[in-house]
Amino acid sequence: MFARNVSIRLKPNTLKDFTQAFEKEIVPMLRKQAGFRDEIALVNEGGTHVTAVSLWDSKEQAEAYDKTVYPGVIKSLEKYLDGAPKVYPGTLIHSTLHQLAVVAA
């Protein structure tokens, strides 16, 4: 299983609107992507930094999303963003939530 960890800095006082857009626009779009498994989003106490982790069946499927759909995702969220998000891809090695124990290749 493959993961995309996206670090997002929000403009002040935009968390509520960002969250609504994320739930109503982005998550449904993700669910339509081949290989998509789950999305986990976390926010800091100040409401200005979001970490979004998406889980994929394969690296190739995550990369296909990154090239074809992700640019539109960023465009639709840009009014909430304070700078460009940073993407950190990686292989999932363990998840108790998904009852997975994946050995890194």
MODELLER restraints for C-alpha pairs under 7 A, 6 or more apart:
rsr = mdl.restraints
at = mdl.atoms
rsr.add(forms.Gaussian(group=physical.xy_distance, feature=features.Distance(at['CA:1:A'], at['CA:55:A']), mean=6.90, stdev=0.5))
rsr.add(forms.Gaussian(group=physical.xy_distance, feature=features.Distance(at['CA:1:A'], at['CA:56:A']), mean=5.76, stdev=0.5))
rsr.add(forms.Gaussian(group=physical.xy_distance, feature=features.Distance(at['CA:1:A'], at['CA:57:A']), mean=4.86, stdev=0.5))
rsr.add(forms.Gaussian(group=physical.xy_distance, feature=features.Distance(at['CA:1:A'], at['CA:58:A']), mean=5.60, stdev=0.5))
rsr.add(forms.Gaussian(group=physical.xy_distance, feature=features.Distance(at['CA:1:A'], at['CA:91:A']), mean=6.20, stdev=0.5))
rsr.add(forms.Gaussian(group=physical.xy_distance, feature=features.Distance(at['CA:1:A'], at['CA:92:A']), mean=5.49, stdev=0.5))
rsr.add(forms.Gaussian(group=physical.xy_distance, feature=features.Distance(at['CA:2:A'], at['CA:55:A']), mean=5.77, stdev=0.5))
rsr.add(forms.Gaussian(group=physical.xy_distance, feature=features.Distance(at['CA:2:A'], at['CA:56:A']), mean=5.02, stdev=0.5))
rsr.add(forms.Gaussian(group=physical.xy_distance, feature=features.Distance(at['CA:2:A'], at['CA:57:A']), mean=6.17, stdev=0.5))
rsr.add(forms.Gaussian(group=physical.xy_distance, feature=features.Distance(at['CA:2:A'], at['CA:58:A']), mean=5.42, stdev=0.5))
rsr.add(forms.Gaussian(group=physical.xy_distance, feature=features.Distance(at['CA:2:A'], at['CA:59:A']), mean=5.42, stdev=0.5))
rsr.add(forms.Gaussian(group=physical.xy_distance, feature=features.Distance(at['CA:2:A'], at['CA:90:A']), mean=6.00, stdev=0.5))
rsr.add(forms.Gaussian(group=physical.xy_distance, feature=features.Distance(at['CA:2:A'], at['CA:91:A']), mean=4.50, stdev=0.5))
rsr.add(forms.Gaussian(group=physical.xy_distance, feature=features.Distance(at['CA:2:A'], at['CA:92:A']), mean=5.36, stdev=0.5))
rsr.add(forms.Gaussian(group=physical.xy_distance, feature=features.Distance(at['CA:3:A'], at['CA:53:A']), mean=6.54, stdev=0.5))
rsr.add(forms.Gaussian(group=physical.xy_distance, feature=features.Distance(at['CA:3:A'], at['CA:54:A']), mean=5.55, stdev=0.5))
rsr.add(forms.Gaussian(group=physical.xy_distance, feature=features.Distance(at['CA:3:A'], at['CA:55:A']), mean=4.57, stdev=0.5))
rsr.add(forms.Gaussian(group=physical.xy_distance, feature=features.Distance(at['CA:3:A'], at['CA:56:A']), mean=6.07, stdev=0.5))
rsr.add(forms.Gaussian(group=physical.xy_distance, feature=features.Distance(at['CA:3:A'], at['CA:89:A']), mean=5.81, stdev=0.5))
rsr.add(forms.Gaussian(group=physical.xy_distance, feature=features.Distance(at['CA:3:A'], at['CA:90:A']), mean=5.31, stdev=0.5))
rsr.add(forms.Gaussian(group=physical.xy_distance, feature=features.Distance(at['CA:3:A'], at['CA:91:A']), mean=5.83, stdev=0.5))
rsr.add(forms.Gaussian(group=physical.xy_distance, feature=features.Distance(at['CA:3:A'], at['CA:92:A']), mean=5.95, stdev=0.5))
rsr.add(forms.Gaussian(group=physical.xy_distance, feature=features.Distance(at['CA:4:A'], at['CA:53:A']), mean=5.50, stdev=0.5))
rsr.add(forms.Gaussian(group=physical.xy_distance, feature=features.Distance(at['CA:4:A'], at['CA:54:A']), mean=5.23, stdev=0.5))
rsr.add(forms.Gaussian(group=physical.xy_distance, feature=features.Distance(at['CA:4:A'], at['CA:55:A']), mean=6.66, stdev=0.5))
rsr.add(forms.Gaussian(group=physical.xy_distance, feature=features.Distance(at['CA:4:A'], at['CA:87:A']), mean=6.61, stdev=0.5))
rsr.add(forms.Gaussian(group=physical.xy_distance, feature=features.Distance(at['CA:4:A'], at['CA:88:A']), mean=5.90, stdev=0.5))
rsr.add(forms.Gaussian(group=physical.xy_distance, feature=features.Distance(at['CA:4:A'], at['CA:89:A']), mean=4.44, stdev=0.5))
rsr.add(forms.Gaussian(group=physical.xy_distance, feature=features.Distance(at['CA:4:A'], at['CA:90:A']), mean=6.42, stdev=0.5))
rsr.add(forms.Gaussian(group=physical.xy_distance, feature=features.Distance(at['CA:5:A'], at['CA:51:A']), mean=6.82, stdev=0.5))
rsr.add(forms.Gaussian(group=physical.xy_distance, feature=features.Distance(at['CA:5:A'], at['CA:52:A']), mean=5.78, stdev=0.5))
rsr.add(forms.Gaussian(group=physical.xy_distance, feature=features.Distance(at['CA:5:A'], at['CA:53:A']), mean=4.46, stdev=0.5))
rsr.add(forms.Gaussian(group=physical.xy_distance, feature=features.Distance(at['CA:5:A'], at['CA:54:A']), mean=6.69, stdev=0.5))
rsr.add(forms.Gaussian(group=physical.xy_distance, feature=features.Distance(at['CA:5:A'], at['CA:87:A']), mean=5.71, stdev=0.5))
rsr.add(forms.Gaussian(group=physical.xy_distance, feature=features.Distance(at['CA:5:A'], at['CA:88:A']), mean=4.95, stdev=0.5))
rsr.add(forms.Gaussian(group=physical.xy_distance, feature=features.Distance(at['CA:5:A'], at['CA:89:A']), mean=5.97, stdev=0.5))
rsr.add(forms.Gaussian(group=physical.xy_distance, feature=features.Distance(at['CA:6:A'], at['CA:51:A']), mean=5.67, stdev=0.5))
rsr.add(forms.Gaussian(group=physical.xy_distance, feature=features.Distance(at['CA:6:A'], at['CA:52:A']), mean=5.09, stdev=0.5))
rsr.add(forms.Gaussian(group=physical.xy_distance, feature=features.Distance(at['CA:6:A'], at['CA:53:A']), mean=6.25, stdev=0.5))
rsr.add(forms.Gaussian(group=physical.xy_distance, feature=features.Distance(at['CA:6:A'], at['CA:85:A']), mean=6.41, stdev=0.5))
rsr.add(forms.Gaussian(group=physical.xy_distance, feature=features.Distance(at['CA:6:A'], at['CA:86:A']), mean=5.55, stdev=0.5))
rsr.add(forms.Gaussian(group=physical.xy_distance, feature=features.Distance(at['CA:6:A'], at['CA:87:A']), mean=4.46, stdev=0.5))
rsr.add(forms.Gaussian(group=physical.xy_distance, feature=features.Distance(at['CA:6:A'], at['CA:88:A']), mean=6.19, stdev=0.5))
rsr.add(forms.Gaussian(group=physical.xy_distance, feature=features.Distance(at['CA:7:A'], at['CA:50:A']), mean=6.08, stdev=0.5))
rsr.add(forms.Gaussian(group=physical.xy_distance, feature=features.Distance(at['CA:7:A'], at['CA:51:A']), mean=4.78, stdev=0.5))
rsr.add(forms.Gaussian(group=physical.xy_distance, feature=features.Distance(at['CA:7:A'], at['CA:52:A']), mean=6.63, stdev=0.5))
rsr.add(forms.Gaussian(group=physical.xy_distance, feature=features.Distance(at['CA:7:A'], at['CA:85:A']), mean=5.48, stdev=0.5))
rsr.add(forms.Gaussian(group=physical.xy_distance, feature=features.Distance(at['CA:7:A'], at['CA:86:A']), mean=5.12, stdev=0.5))
rsr.add(forms.Gaussian(group=physical.xy_distance, feature=features.Distance(at['CA:7:A'], at['CA:87:A']), mean=6.45, stdev=0.5))
rsr.add(forms.Gaussian(group=physical.xy_distance, feature=features.Distance(at['CA:8:A'], at['CA:49:A']), mean=5.71, stdev=0.5))
rsr.add(forms.Gaussian(group=physical.xy_distance, feature=features.Distance(at['CA:8:A'], at['CA:50:A']), mean=5.00, stdev=0.5))
rsr.add(forms.Gaussian(group=physical.xy_distance, feature=features.Distance(at['CA:8:A'], at['CA:51:A']), mean=6.15, stdev=0.5))
rsr.add(forms.Gaussian(group=physical.xy_distance, feature=features.Distance(at['CA:8:A'], at['CA:85:A']), mean=4.70, stdev=0.5))
rsr.add(forms.Gaussian(group=physical.xy_distance, feature=features.Distance(at['CA:8:A'], at['CA:86:A']), mean=6.82, stdev=0.5))
rsr.add(forms.Gaussian(group=physical.xy_distance, feature=features.Distance(at['CA:9:A'], at['CA:48:A']), mean=5.69, stdev=0.5))
rsr.add(forms.Gaussian(group=physical.xy_distance, feature=features.Distance(at['CA:9:A'], at['CA:49:A']), mean=4.61, stdev=0.5))
rsr.add(forms.Gaussian(group=physical.xy_distance, feature=features.Distance(at['CA:9:A'], at['CA:50:A']), mean=6.36, stdev=0.5))
rsr.add(forms.Gaussian(group=physical.xy_distance, feature=features.Distance(at['CA:9:A'], at['CA:81:A']), mean=6.00, stdev=0.5))
rsr.add(forms.Gaussian(group=physical.xy_distance, feature=features.Distance(at['CA:9:A'], at['CA:82:A']), mean=5.34, stdev=0.5))
rsr.add(forms.Gaussian(group=physical.xy_distance, feature=features.Distance(at['CA:9:A'], at['CA:83:A']), mean=6.74, stdev=0.5))
rsr.add(forms.Gaussian(group=physical.xy_distance, feature=features.Distance(at['CA:9:A'], at['CA:85:A']), mean=6.92, stdev=0.5))
rsr.add(forms.Gaussian(group=physical.xy_distance, feature=features.Distance(at['CA:10:A'], at['CA:48:A']), mean=4.74, stdev=0.5))
rsr.add(forms.Gaussian(group=physical.xy_distance, feature=features.Distance(at['CA:10:A'], at['CA:49:A']), mean=5.97, stdev=0.5))
rsr.add(forms.Gaussian(group=physical.xy_distance, feature=features.Distance(at['CA:10:A'], at['CA:80:A']), mean=5.64, stdev=0.5))
rsr.add(forms.Gaussian(group=physical.xy_distance, feature=features.Distance(at['CA:10:A'], at['CA:81:A']), mean=4.59, stdev=0.5))
rsr.add(forms.Gaussian(group=physical.xy_distance, feature=features.Distance(at['CA:10:A'], at['CA:82:A']), mean=5.04, stdev=0.5))
rsr.add(forms.Gaussian(group=physical.xy_distance, feature=features.Distance(at['CA:11:A'], at['CA:48:A']), mean=6.55, stdev=0.5))
rsr.add(forms.Gaussian(group=physical.xy_distance, feature=features.Distance(at['CA:11:A'], at['CA:80:A']), mean=5.63, stdev=0.5))
rsr.add(forms.Gaussian(group=physical.xy_distance, feature=features.Distance(at['CA:11:A'], at['CA:81:A']), mean=5.63, stdev=0.5))
rsr.add(forms.Gaussian(group=physical.xy_distance, feature=features.Distance(at['CA:11:A'], at['CA:82:A']), mean=5.02, stdev=0.5))
rsr.add(forms.Gaussian(group=physical.xy_distance, feature=features.Distance(at['CA:12:A'], at['CA:48:A']), mean=6.27, stdev=0.5))
rsr.add(forms.Gaussian(group=physical.xy_distance, feature=features.Distance(at['CA:14:A'], at['CA:80:A']), mean=5.88, stdev=0.5))
rsr.add(forms.Gaussian(group=physical.xy_distance, feature=features.Distance(at['CA:15:A'], at['CA:47:A']), mean=5.98, stdev=0.5))
rsr.add(forms.Gaussian(group=physical.xy_distance, feature=features.Distance(at['CA:18:A'], at['CA:80:A']), mean=6.17, stdev=0.5))
rsr.add(forms.Gaussian(group=physical.xy_distance, feature=features.Distance(at['CA:26:A'], at['CA:73:A']), mean=6.64, stdev=0.5))
rsr.add(forms.Gaussian(group=physical.xy_distance, feature=features.Distance(at['CA:30:A'], at['CA:36:A']), mean=6.60, stdev=0.5))
rsr.add(forms.Gaussian(group=physical.xy_distance, feature=features.Distance(at['CA:34:A'], at['CA:61:A']), mean=6.44, stdev=0.5))
rsr.add(forms.Gaussian(group=physical.xy_distance, feature=features.Distance(at['CA:35:A'], at['CA:56:A']), mean=5.21, stdev=0.5))
rsr.add(forms.Gaussian(group=physical.xy_distance, feature=features.Distance(at['CA:35:A'], at['CA:57:A']), mean=4.79, stdev=0.5))
rsr.add(forms.Gaussian(group=physical.xy_distance, feature=features.Distance(at['CA:35:A'], at['CA:58:A']), mean=6.71, stdev=0.5))
rsr.add(forms.Gaussian(group=physical.xy_distance, feature=features.Distance(at['CA:35:A'], at['CA:61:A']), mean=5.75, stdev=0.5))
rsr.add(forms.Gaussian(group=physical.xy_distance, feature=features.Distance(at['CA:36:A'], at['CA:55:A']), mean=6.23, stdev=0.5))
rsr.add(forms.Gaussian(group=physical.xy_distance, feature=features.Distance(at['CA:36:A'], at['CA:56:A']), mean=4.62, stdev=0.5))
rsr.add(forms.Gaussian(group=physical.xy_distance, feature=features.Distance(at['CA:36:A'], at['CA:57:A']), mean=6.51, stdev=0.5))
rsr.add(forms.Gaussian(group=physical.xy_distance, feature=features.Distance(at['CA:37:A'], at['CA:55:A']), mean=5.26, stdev=0.5))
rsr.add(forms.Gaussian(group=physical.xy_distance, feature=features.Distance(at['CA:37:A'], at['CA:56:A']), mean=5.30, stdev=0.5))
rsr.add(forms.Gaussian(group=physical.xy_distance, feature=features.Distance(at['CA:37:A'], at['CA:57:A']), mean=6.85, stdev=0.5))
rsr.add(forms.Gaussian(group=physical.xy_distance, feature=features.Distance(at['CA:38:A'], at['CA:54:A']), mean=5.64, stdev=0.5))
rsr.add(forms.Gaussian(group=physical.xy_distance, feature=features.Distance(at['CA:38:A'], at['CA:55:A']), mean=5.15, stdev=0.5))
rsr.add(forms.Gaussian(group=physical.xy_distance, feature=features.Distance(at['CA:39:A'], at['CA:52:A']), mean=6.94, stdev=0.5))
rsr.add(forms.Gaussian(group=physical.xy_distance, feature=features.Distance(at['CA:39:A'], at['CA:53:A']), mean=5.67, stdev=0.5))
rsr.add(forms.Gaussian(group=physical.xy_distance, feature=features.Distance(at['CA:39:A'], at['CA:54:A']), mean=4.39, stdev=0.5))
rsr.add(forms.Gaussian(group=physical.xy_distance, feature=features.Distance(at['CA:39:A'], at['CA:55:A']), mean=6.42, stdev=0.5))
rsr.add(forms.Gaussian(group=physical.xy_distance, feature=features.Distance(at['CA:40:A'], at['CA:52:A']), mean=5.68, stdev=0.5))
rsr.add(forms.Gaussian(group=physical.xy_distance, feature=features.Distance(at['CA:40:A'], at['CA:53:A']), mean=5.09, stdev=0.5))
rsr.add(forms.Gaussian(group=physical.xy_distance, feature=features.Distance(at['CA:40:A'], at['CA:54:A']), mean=6.36, stdev=0.5))
rsr.add(forms.Gaussian(group=physical.xy_distance, feature=features.Distance(at['CA:41:A'], at['CA:50:A']), mean=6.76, stdev=0.5))
rsr.add(forms.Gaussian(group=physical.xy_distance, feature=features.Distance(at['CA:41:A'], at['CA:51:A']), mean=5.67, stdev=0.5))
rsr.add(forms.Gaussian(group=physical.xy_distance, feature=features.Distance(at['CA:41:A'], at['CA:52:A']), mean=4.27, stdev=0.5))
rsr.add(forms.Gaussian(group=physical.xy_distance, feature=features.Distance(at['CA:41:A'], at['CA:53:A']), mean=6.27, stdev=0.5))
rsr.add(forms.Gaussian(group=physical.xy_distance, feature=features.Distance(at['CA:42:A'], at['CA:50:A']), mean=5.51, stdev=0.5))
rsr.add(forms.Gaussian(group=physical.xy_distance, feature=features.Distance(at['CA:42:A'], at['CA:51:A']), mean=5.18, stdev=0.5))
rsr.add(forms.Gaussian(group=physical.xy_distance, feature=features.Distance(at['CA:42:A'], at['CA:52:A']), mean=6.38, stdev=0.5))
rsr.add(forms.Gaussian(group=physical.xy_distance, feature=features.Distance(at['CA:43:A'], at['CA:49:A']), mean=5.65, stdev=0.5))
rsr.add(forms.Gaussian(group=physical.xy_distance, feature=features.Distance(at['CA:43:A'], at['CA:50:A']), mean=4.41, stdev=0.5))
rsr.add(forms.Gaussian(group=physical.xy_distance, feature=features.Distance(at['CA:43:A'], at['CA:51:A']), mean=6.41, stdev=0.5))
rsr.add(forms.Gaussian(group=physical.xy_distance, feature=features.Distance(at['CA:44:A'], at['CA:50:A']), mean=6.65, stdev=0.5))
rsr.add(forms.Gaussian(group=physical.xy_distance, feature=features.Distance(at['CA:56:A'], at['CA:62:A']), mean=6.02, stdev=0.5))
rsr.add(forms.Gaussian(group=physical.xy_distance, feature=features.Distance(at['CA:91:A'], at['CA:104:A']), mean=6.82, stdev=0.5))
rsr.add(forms.Gaussian(group=physical.xy_distance, feature=features.Distance(at['CA:92:A'], at['CA:102:A']), mean=6.60, stdev=0.5))
rsr.add(forms.Gaussian(group=physical.xy_distance, feature=features.Distance(at['CA:93:A'], at['CA:101:A']), mean=6.35, stdev=0.5))
rsr.add(forms.Gaussian(group=physical.xy_distance, feature=features.Distance(at['CA:93:A'], at['CA:102:A']), mean=4.67, stdev=0.5))
rsr.add(forms.Gaussian(group=physical.xy_distance, feature=features.Distance(at['CA:93:A'], at['CA:103:A']), mean=5.57, stdev=0.5))
rsr.add(forms.Gaussian(group=physical.xy_distance, feature=features.Distance(at['CA:93:A'], at['CA:104:A']), mean=5.75, stdev=0.5))
rsr.add(forms.Gaussian(group=physical.xy_distance, feature=features.Distance(at['CA:94:A'], at['CA:100:A']), mean=5.84, stdev=0.5))
rsr.add(forms.Gaussian(group=physical.xy_distance, feature=features.Distance(at['CA:94:A'], at['CA:101:A']), mean=4.69, stdev=0.5))
rsr.add(forms.Gaussian(group=physical.xy_distance, feature=features.Distance(at['CA:94:A'], at['CA:102:A']), mean=5.58, stdev=0.5))
rsr.add(forms.Gaussian(group=physical.xy_distance, feature=features.Distance(at['CA:95:A'], at['CA:101:A']), mean=6.39, stdev=0.5))
